[in-house]
């Protein structure tokens, strides 16, 4: 969020995180494959920001959030769902 330069989005994330960080629903499943896949999603976002590609960064973030939500809310979790 800091790299994006989007102060409003950073404020929203900080506010939400401070409220939910200690809840079991926020922590979710911690299987290594899910963490690796999630980190890859974050990496794609960072790479688009570093490349000064706002459209690509927005798409990467949308994809990461959507895929993460689907994995967290569906069945046992499918780390391949996060790998694009």
Biopython code that builds the backbone (N, CA, C, O; Angstrom):
import numpy as np
from Bio.PDB.StructureBuilder import StructureBuilder

atoms = [
    (1, "UNK", "N", (0.818, -1.183, 0.000)),
    (1, "UNK", "CA", (0.000, 0.000, 0.000)),
    (1, "UNK", "C", (0.869, 1.257, 0.000)),
    (1, "UNK", "O", (0.527, 2.250, -0.642)),
    (2, "UNK", "N", (1.976, 1.214, 0.710)),
    (2, "UNK", "CA", (2.852, 2.382, 0.749)),
    (2, "UNK", "C", (3.425, 2.668, -0.634)),
    (2, "UNK", "O", (3.504, 3.826, -1.044)),
    (3, "UNK", "N", (3.823, 1.628, -1.352)),
    (3, "UNK", "CA", (4.412, 1.815, -2.681)),
    (3, "UNK", "C", (3.413, 2.395, -3.670)),
    (3, "UNK", "O", (3.807, 3.067, -4.623)),
    (4, "UNK", "N", (2.127, 2.147, -3.458)),
    (4, "UNK", "CA", (1.115, 2.634, -4.390)),
    (4, "UNK", "C", (0.963, 4.146, -4.331)),
    (4, "UNK", "O", (0.539, 4.767, -5.305)),
    (5, "UNK", "N", (1.308, 4.744, -3.186)),
    (5, "UNK", "CA", (1.133, 6.179, -3.040)),
    (5, "UNK", "C", (-0.318, 6.578, -2.830)),
    (5, "UNK", "O", (-0.630, 7.768, -2.803)),
    (6, "UNK", "N", (-1.210, 5.608, -2.680)),
    (6, "UNK", "CA", (-2.632, 5.878, -2.501)),
    (6, "UNK", "C", (-2.922, 5.995, -1.010)),
    (6, "UNK", "O", (-3.132, 4.992, -0.328)),
    (7, "UNK", "N", (-2.930, 7.229, -0.512)),
    (7, "UNK", "CA", (-3.105, 7.461, 0.916)),
    (7, "UNK", "C", (-4.481, 7.034, 1.411)),
    (7, "UNK", "O", (-4.606, 6.537, 2.530)),
    (8, "UNK", "N", (-5.503, 7.216, 0.604)),
    (8, "UNK", "CA", (-6.857, 6.828, 1.018)),
    (8, "UNK", "C", (-6.941, 5.320, 1.188)),
    (8, "UNK", "O", (-7.441, 4.836, 2.203)),
    (9, "UNK", "N", (-6.455, 4.578, 0.204)),
    (9, "UNK", "CA", (-6.483, 3.112, 0.299)),
    (9, "UNK", "C", (-5.655, 2.634, 1.481)),
    (9, "UNK", "O", (-6.057, 1.713, 2.191)),
    (10, "UNK", "N", (-4.499, 3.256, 1.695)),
    (10, "UNK", "CA", (-3.667, 2.888, 2.850)),
    (10, "UNK", "C", (-4.421, 3.103, 4.148)),
    (10, "UNK", "O", (-4.350, 2.274, 5.055)),
    (11, "UNK", "N", (-5.144, 4.212, 4.244)),
    (11, "UNK", "CA", (-5.922, 4.509, 5.439)),
    (11, "UNK", "C", (-7.021, 3.482, 5.673)),
    (11, "UNK", "O", (-7.262, 3.062, 6.805)),
    (12, "UNK", "N", (-7.681, 3.086, 4.600)),
    (12, "UNK", "CA", (-8.742, 2.076, 4.711)),
    (12, "UNK", "C", (-8.162, 0.753, 5.195)),
    (12, "UNK", "O", (-8.699, 0.135, 6.114)),
    (13, "UNK", "N", (-7.075, 0.323, 4.580)),
    (13, "UNK", "CA", (-6.458, -0.952, 4.961)),
    (13, "UNK", "C", (-5.985, -0.902, 6.407)),
    (13, "UNK", "O", (-6.217, -1.849, 7.159)),
    (14, "UNK", "N", (-5.327, 0.180, 6.813)),
    (14, "UNK", "CA", (-4.859, 0.298, 8.194)),
    (14, "UNK", "C", (-6.016, 0.241, 9.180)),
    (14, "UNK", "O", (-5.921, -0.405, 10.223)),
    (15, "UNK", "N", (-7.097, 0.911, 8.849)),
    (15, "UNK", "CA", (-8.257, 0.933, 9.729)),
    (15, "UNK", "C", (-8.864, -0.462, 9.871)),
    (15, "UNK", "O", (-9.161, -0.906, 10.980)),
    (16, "UNK", "N", (-9.041, -1.134, 8.764)),
    (16, "UNK", "CA", (-9.606, -2.484, 8.805)),
    (16, "UNK", "C", (-8.676, -3.449, 9.516)),
    (16, "UNK", "O", (-9.114, -4.249, 10.343)),
    (17, "UNK", "N", (-7.398, -3.374, 9.194)),
    (17, "UNK", "CA", (-6.440, -4.302, 9.788)),
    (17, "UNK", "C", (-6.400, -4.157, 11.303)),
    (17, "UNK", "O", (-6.336, -5.152, 12.025)),
    (18, "UNK", "N", (-6.438, -2.924, 11.780)),
    (18, "UNK", "CA", (-6.377, -2.724, 13.230)),
    (18, "UNK", "C", (-7.598, -3.298, 13.933)),
    (18, "UNK", "O", (-7.539, -3.610, 15.122)),
    (19, "UNK", "N", (-8.696, -3.439, 13.216)),
    (19, "UNK", "CA", (-9.924, -3.969, 13.800)),
    (19, "UNK", "C", (-10.008, -5.490, 13.754)),
    (19, "UNK", "O", (-10.617, -6.096, 14.635)),
    (20, "UNK", "N", (-9.412, -6.113, 12.753)),
    (20, "UNK", "CA", (-9.646, -7.546, 12.539)),
    (20, "UNK", "C", (-8.415, -8.441, 12.651)),
    (20, "UNK", "O", (-8.535, -9.663, 12.566)),
    (21, "UNK", "N", (-7.256, -7.864, 12.838)),
    (21, "UNK", "CA", (-6.016, -8.646, 12.760)),
    (21, "UNK", "C", (-5.962, -9.808, 13.753)),
    (21, "UNK", "O", (-5.279, -10.799, 13.495)),
    (22, "UNK", "N", (-6.653, -9.709, 14.861)),
    (22, "UNK", "CA", (-6.581, -10.759, 15.874)),
    (22, "UNK", "C", (-7.762, -11.720, 15.835)),
    (22, "UNK", "O", (-7.924, -12.528, 16.749)),
    (23, "UNK", "N", (-8.576, -11.651, 14.810)),
    (23, "UNK", "CA", (-9.706, -12.567, 14.725)),
    (23, "UNK", "C", (-9.340, -13.797, 13.902)),
    (23, "UNK", "O", (-8.536, -13.712, 12.974)),
    (24, "UNK", "N", (-9.924, -14.929, 14.240)),
    (24, "UNK", "CA", (-9.639, -16.182, 13.529)),
    (24, "UNK", "C", (-10.065, -16.094, 12.069)),
    (24, "UNK", "O", (-9.398, -16.657, 11.201)),
    (25, "UNK", "N", (-11.146, -15.412, 11.786)),
    (25, "UNK", "CA", (-11.620, -15.313, 10.401)),
    (25, "UNK", "C", (-10.638, -14.524, 9.542)),
    (25, "UNK", "O", (-10.508, -14.793, 8.348)),
    (26, "UNK", "N", (-9.946, -13.553, 10.136)),
    (26, "UNK", "CA", (-8.972, -12.763, 9.381)),
    (26, "UNK", "C", (-7.724, -13.590, 9.088)),
    (26, "UNK", "O", (-7.202, -13.567, 7.973)),
    (27, "UNK", "N", (-7.259, -14.304, 10.073)),
    (27, "UNK", "CA", (-6.040, -15.098, 9.916)),
    (27, "UNK", "C", (-6.261, -16.199, 8.891)),
    (27, "UNK", "O", (-5.402, -16.442, 8.044)),
    (28, "UNK", "N", (-7.402, -16.861, 8.963)),
    (28, "UNK", "CA", (-7.726, -17.892, 7.981)),
    (28, "UNK", "C", (-6.790, -19.080, 8.015)),
    (28, "UNK", "O", (-6.103, -19.327, 9.006)),
    (29, "UNK", "N", (-6.776, -19.806, 6.920)),
    (29, "UNK", "CA", (-5.919, -20.990, 6.818)),
    (29, "UNK", "C", (-4.495, -20.563, 6.528)),
    (29, "UNK", "O", (-4.260, -19.583, 5.820)),
    (30, "UNK", "N", (-3.553, -21.300, 7.076)),
    (30, "UNK", "CA", (-2.147, -20.918, 6.928)),
    (30, "UNK", "C", (-1.311, -21.984, 6.230)),
    (30, "UNK", "O", (-0.096, -22.039, 6.417)),
    (31, "UNK", "N", (-1.946, -22.821, 5.436)),
    (31, "UNK", "CA", (-1.189, -23.835, 4.701)),
    (31, "UNK", "C", (-0.099, -23.162, 3.875)),
    (31, "UNK", "O", (-0.322, -22.116, 3.265)),
    (32, "UNK", "N", (1.063, -23.766, 3.864)),
    (32, "UNK", "CA", (2.212, -23.169, 3.154)),
    (32, "UNK", "C", (1.887, -22.849, 1.696)),
    (32, "UNK", "O", (2.243, -21.776, 1.209)),
    (33, "UNK", "N", (1.229, -23.746, 1.008)),
    (33, "UNK", "CA", (0.924, -23.514, -0.411)),
    (33, "UNK", "C", (0.034, -22.276, -0.588)),
    (33, "UNK", "O", (0.186, -21.533, -1.557)),
    (34, "UNK", "N", (-0.891, -22.060, 0.350)),
    (34, "UNK", "CA", (-1.749, -20.878, 0.264)),
    (34, "UNK", "C", (-0.939, -19.608, 0.503)),
    (34, "UNK", "O", (-1.169, -18.594, -0.156)),
    (35, "UNK", "N", (0.001, -19.654, 1.436)),
    (35, "UNK", "CA", (0.861, -18.497, 1.707)),
    (35, "UNK", "C", (1.759, -18.197, 0.509)),
    (35, "UNK", "O", (1.939, -17.035, 0.142)),
    (36, "UNK", "N", (2.316, -19.227, -0.092)),
    (36, "UNK", "CA", (3.179, -19.048, -1.269)),
    (36, "UNK", "C", (2.382, -18.418, -2.408)),
    (36, "UNK", "O", (2.856, -17.493, -3.067)),
    (37, "UNK", "N", (1.177, -18.921, -2.635)),
    (37, "UNK", "CA", (0.330, -18.389, -3.705)),
    (37, "UNK", "C", (-0.063, -16.941, -3.422)),
    (37, "UNK", "O", (-0.059, -16.109, -4.329)),
    (38, "UNK", "N", (-0.398, -16.638, -2.176)),
    (38, "UNK", "CA", (-0.762, -15.272, -1.809)),
    (38, "UNK", "C", (0.422, -14.328, -2.003)),
    (38, "UNK", "O", (0.257, -13.220, -2.514)),
    (39, "UNK", "N", (1.599, -14.759, -1.601)),
    (39, "UNK", "CA", (2.791, -13.935, -1.790)),
    (39, "UNK", "C", (3.056, -13.665, -3.267)),
    (39, "UNK", "O", (3.509, -12.579, -3.629)),
    (40, "UNK", "N", (2.775, -14.642, -4.116)),
    (40, "UNK", "CA", (2.955, -14.444, -5.558)),
    (40, "UNK", "C", (1.997, -13.360, -6.062)),
    (40, "UNK", "O", (2.365, -12.554, -6.916)),
    (41, "UNK", "N", (0.788, -13.341, -5.540)),
    (41, "UNK", "CA", (-0.168, -12.294, -5.909)),
    (41, "UNK", "C", (0.324, -10.920, -5.491)),
    (41, "UNK", "O", (0.222, -9.958, -6.252)),
    (42, "UNK", "N", (0.860, -10.831, -4.277)),
    (42, "UNK", "CA", (1.412, -9.560, -3.817)),
    (42, "UNK", "C", (2.603, -9.138, -4.680)),
    (42, "UNK", "O", (2.770, -7.957, -4.983)),
    (43, "UNK", "N", (3.418, -10.099, -5.068)),
    (43, "UNK", "CA", (4.584, -9.819, -5.910)),
    (43, "UNK", "C", (4.136, -9.218, -7.245)),
    (43, "UNK", "O", (4.740, -8.260, -7.729)),
    (44, "UNK", "N", (3.068, -9.784, -7.845)),
    (44, "UNK", "CA", (2.577, -9.254, -9.125)),
    (44, "UNK", "C", (2.124, -7.799, -8.968)),
    (44, "UNK", "O", (2.384, -6.970, -9.839)),
    (45, "UNK", "N", (1.457, -7.495, -7.874)),
    (45, "UNK", "CA", (1.023, -6.121, -7.628)),
    (45, "UNK", "C", (2.249, -5.213, -7.518)),
    (45, "UNK", "O", (2.313, -4.169, -8.167)),
    (46, "UNK", "N", (3.210, -5.612, -6.703)),
    (46, "UNK", "CA", (4.424, -4.815, -6.511)),
    (46, "UNK", "C", (5.152, -4.585, -7.844)),
    (46, "UNK", "O", (5.588, -3.470, -8.131)),
    (47, "UNK", "N", (5.279, -5.624, -8.639)),
    (47, "UNK", "CA", (5.996, -5.506, -9.913)),
    (47, "UNK", "C", (5.322, -4.499, -10.851)),
    (47, "UNK", "O", (6.003, -3.763, -11.565)),
    (48, "UNK", "N", (4.005, -4.470, -10.848)),
    (48, "UNK", "CA", (3.273, -3.520, -11.692)),
    (48, "UNK", "C", (3.445, -2.097, -11.173)),
    (48, "UNK", "O", (3.568, -1.155, -11.955)),
    (49, "UNK", "N", (3.454, -1.946, -9.843)),
    (49, "UNK", "CA", (3.686, -0.615, -9.272)),
    (49, "UNK", "C", (5.101, -0.158, -9.602)),
    (49, "UNK", "O", (5.302, 0.979, -10.029)),
    (50, "UNK", "N", (6.082, -1.035, -9.408)),
    (50, "UNK", "CA", (7.477, -0.698, -9.686)),
    (50, "UNK", "C", (7.680, -0.351, -11.160)),
    (50, "UNK", "O", (8.537, 0.466, -11.496)),
    (51, "UNK", "N", (6.894, -0.970, -12.037)),
    (51, "UNK", "CA", (6.987, -0.697, -13.471)),
    (51, "UNK", "C", (6.192, 0.557, -13.864)),
    (51, "UNK", "O", (6.111, 0.908, -15.041)),
    (52, "UNK", "N", (5.612, 1.220, -12.867)),
    (52, "UNK", "CA", (4.788, 2.414, -13.100)),
    (52, "UNK", "C", (3.653, 2.124, -14.072)),
    (52, "UNK", "O", (3.392, 2.885, -15.005)),
    (53, "UNK", "N", (2.993, 1.011, -13.826)),
    (53, "UNK", "CA", (1.877, 0.548, -14.652)),
    (53, "UNK", "C", (0.607, 0.544, -13.795)),
    (53, "UNK", "O", (0.237, -0.495, -13.249)),
    (54, "UNK", "N", (-0.068, 1.705, -13.672)),
    (54, "UNK", "CA", (-1.218, 1.774, -12.773)),
    (54, "UNK", "C", (-2.365, 0.845, -13.170)),
    (54, "UNK", "O", (-3.022, 0.267, -12.305)),
    (55, "UNK", "N", (-2.603, 0.701, -14.461)),
    (55, "UNK", "CA", (-3.675, -0.190, -14.894)),
    (55, "UNK", "C", (-3.333, -1.647, -14.558)),
    (55, "UNK", "O", (-4.181, -2.400, -14.080)),
    (56, "UNK", "N", (-2.078, -2.027, -14.816)),
    (56, "UNK", "CA", (-1.644, -3.384, -14.495)),
    (56, "UNK", "C", (-1.668, -3.645, -13.003)),
    (56, "UNK", "O", (-2.024, -4.740, -12.569)),
    (57, "UNK", "N", (-1.291, -2.643, -12.210)),
    (57, "UNK", "CA", (-1.311, -2.784, -10.749)),
    (57, "UNK", "C", (-2.745, -2.938, -10.255)),
    (57, "UNK", "O", (-3.022, -3.766, -9.388)),
    (58, "UNK", "N", (-3.647, -2.144, -10.804)),
    (58, "UNK", "CA", (-5.056, -2.241, -10.404)),
    (58, "UNK", "C", (-5.617, -3.609, -10.754)),
    (58, "UNK", "O", (-6.327, -4.214, -9.950)),
    (59, "UNK", "N", (-5.305, -4.099, -11.941)),
    (59, "UNK", "CA", (-5.781, -5.425, -12.353)),
    (59, "UNK", "C", (-5.188, -6.518, -11.469)),
    (59, "UNK", "O", (-5.897, -7.434, -11.051)),
    (60, "UNK", "N", (-3.888, -6.425, -11.185)),
    (60, "UNK", "CA", (-3.233, -7.425, -10.339)),
    (60, "UNK", "C", (-3.833, -7.417, -8.935)),
    (60, "UNK", "O", (-4.029, -8.474, -8.336)),
    (61, "UNK", "N", (-4.126, -6.225, -8.409)),
    (61, "UNK", "CA", (-4.709, -6.143, -7.063)),
    (61, "UNK", "C", (-6.122, -6.696, -7.062)),
    (61, "UNK", "O", (-6.492, -7.441, -6.155)),
    (62, "UNK", "N", (-6.918, -6.344, -8.066)),
    (62, "UNK", "CA", (-8.279, -6.860, -8.170)),
    (62, "UNK", "C", (-8.265, -8.385, -8.239)),
    (62, "UNK", "O", (-9.030, -9.051, -7.542)),
    (63, "UNK", "N", (-7.393, -8.929, -9.079)),
    (63, "UNK", "CA", (-7.286, -10.380, -9.225)),
    (63, "UNK", "C", (-6.867, -11.030, -7.912)),
    (63, "UNK", "O", (-7.430, -12.048, -7.511)),
    (64, "UNK", "N", (-5.882, -10.443, -7.248)),
    (64, "UNK", "CA", (-5.407, -11.009, -5.984)),
    (64, "UNK", "C", (-6.507, -10.997, -4.921)),
    (64, "UNK", "O", (-6.727, -12.001, -4.244)),
    (65, "UNK", "N", (-7.189, -9.879, -4.778)),
    (65, "UNK", "CA", (-8.256, -9.795, -3.777)),
    (65, "UNK", "C", (-9.371, -10.773, -4.101)),
    (65, "UNK", "O", (-9.849, -11.485, -3.218)),
    (66, "UNK", "N", (-9.786, -10.814, -5.346)),
    (66, "UNK", "CA", (-10.873, -11.712, -5.747)),
    (66, "UNK", "C", (-10.495, -13.172, -5.533)),
    (66, "UNK", "O", (-11.256, -13.935, -4.939)),
    (67, "UNK", "N", (-9.331, -13.553, -6.012)),
    (67, "UNK", "CA", (-8.901, -14.941, -5.861)),
    (67, "UNK", "C", (-8.723, -15.312, -4.390)),
    (67, "UNK", "O", (-9.104, -16.405, -3.970)),
    (68, "UNK", "N", (-8.146, -14.404, -3.613)),
    (68, "UNK", "CA", (-7.953, -14.680, -2.185)),
    (68, "UNK", "C", (-9.296, -14.874, -1.490)),
    (68, "UNK", "O", (-9.448, -15.771, -0.662)),
    (69, "UNK", "N", (-10.256, -14.042, -1.825)),
    (69, "UNK", "CA", (-11.592, -14.155, -1.235)),
    (69, "UNK", "C", (-12.206, -15.517, -1.575)),
    (69, "UNK", "O", (-12.753, -16.196, -0.706)),
    (70, "UNK", "N", (-12.108, -15.901, -2.843)),
    (70, "UNK", "CA", (-12.682, -17.183, -3.255)),
    (70, "UNK", "C", (-12.022, -18.355, -2.540)),
    (70, "UNK", "O", (-12.702, -19.294, -2.126)),
    (71, "UNK", "N", (-10.717, -18.306, -2.394)),
    (71, "UNK", "CA", (-9.996, -19.381, -1.709)),
    (71, "UNK", "C", (-10.383, -19.425, -0.240)),
    (71, "UNK", "O", (-10.629, -20.501, 0.306)),
    (72, "UNK", "N", (-10.438, -18.268, 0.401)),
    (72, "UNK", "CA", (-10.749, -18.218, 1.834)),
    (72, "UNK", "C", (-12.184, -18.641, 2.108)),
    (72, "UNK", "O", (-12.466, -19.196, 3.170)),
    (73, "UNK", "N", (-13.083, -18.396, 1.192)),
    (73, "UNK", "CA", (-14.490, -18.687, 1.418)),
    (73, "UNK", "C", (-14.939, -20.034, 0.865)),
    (73, "UNK", "O", (-16.045, -20.482, 1.166)),
    (74, "UNK", "N", (-14.114, -20.679, 0.073)),
    (74, "UNK", "CA", (-14.527, -21.922, -0.543)),
    (74, "UNK", "C", (-13.797, -23.122, 0.014)),
    (74, "UNK", "O", (-12.594, -23.055, 0.267)),
    (75, "UNK", "N", (-14.493, -24.197, 0.207)),
    (75, "UNK", "CA", (-13.941, -25.493, 0.592)),
    (75, "UNK", "C", (-12.625, -25.464, 1.333)),
    (75, "UNK", "O", (-12.375, -24.548, 2.117)),
    (76, "UNK", "N", (-11.779, -26.451, 1.098)),
    (76, "UNK", "CA", (-10.516, -26.562, 1.806)),
    (76, "UNK", "C", (-9.445, -25.604, 1.279)),
    (76, "UNK", "O", (-8.368, -25.502, 1.867)),
    (77, "UNK", "N", (-9.721, -24.921, 0.207)),
    (77, "UNK", "CA", (-8.728, -24.000, -0.356)),
    (77, "UNK", "C", (-7.952, -24.654, -1.476)),
    (77, "UNK", "O", (-7.498, -25.793, -1.367)),
    (78, "UNK", "N", (-7.812, -23.918, -2.540)),
    (78, "UNK", "CA", (-7.100, -24.425, -3.714)),
    (78, "UNK", "C", (-6.025, -23.411, -4.070)),
    (78, "UNK", "O", (-6.314, -22.417, -4.736)),
    (79, "UNK", "N", (-4.783, -23.645, -3.637)),
    (79, "UNK", "CA", (-3.727, -22.661, -3.908)),
    (79, "UNK", "C", (-3.520, -22.401, -5.395)),
    (79, "UNK", "O", (-3.041, -21.327, -5.761)),
    (80, "UNK", "N", (-3.859, -23.335, -6.249)),
    (80, "UNK", "CA", (-3.697, -23.133, -7.693)),
    (80, "UNK", "C", (-4.613, -22.010, -8.168)),
    (80, "UNK", "O", (-4.317, -21.359, -9.170)),
    (81, "UNK", "N", (-5.721, -21.771, -7.464)),
    (81, "UNK", "CA", (-6.650, -20.711, -7.850)),
    (81, "UNK", "C", (-5.967, -19.354, -7.807)),
    (81, "UNK", "O", (-6.337, -18.450, -8.557)),
    (82, "UNK", "N", (-4.954, -19.198, -6.923)),
    (82, "UNK", "CA", (-4.243, -17.935, -6.813)),
    (82, "UNK", "C", (-3.093, -17.822, -7.805)),
    (82, "UNK", "O", (-2.527, -16.742, -7.975)),
    (83, "UNK", "N", (-2.748, -18.902, -8.448)),
    (83, "UNK", "CA", (-1.603, -18.878, -9.358)),
    (83, "UNK", "C", (-2.069, -18.629, -10.779)),
    (83, "UNK", "O", (-2.680, -19.499, -11.400)),
    (84, "UNK", "N", (-1.788, -17.469, -11.284)),
    (84, "UNK", "CA", (-2.167, -17.129, -12.658)),
    (84, "UNK", "C", (-0.950, -16.785, -13.451)),
    (84, "UNK", "O", (-1.054, -16.469, -14.636)),
]
sb = StructureBuilder()
sb.init_structure("model")
sb.init_model(0)
sb.init_chain("A")
sb.init_seg("    ")
for serial, (resi, resn, name, xyz) in enumerate(atoms, 1):
    if name == "N":
        sb.init_residue(resn, " ", resi, " ")
    sb.init_atom(name, np.array(xyz, "f"), 0.0, 1.0, " ", f" {name:<3s}", serial, name[0])
structure = sb.get_structure()
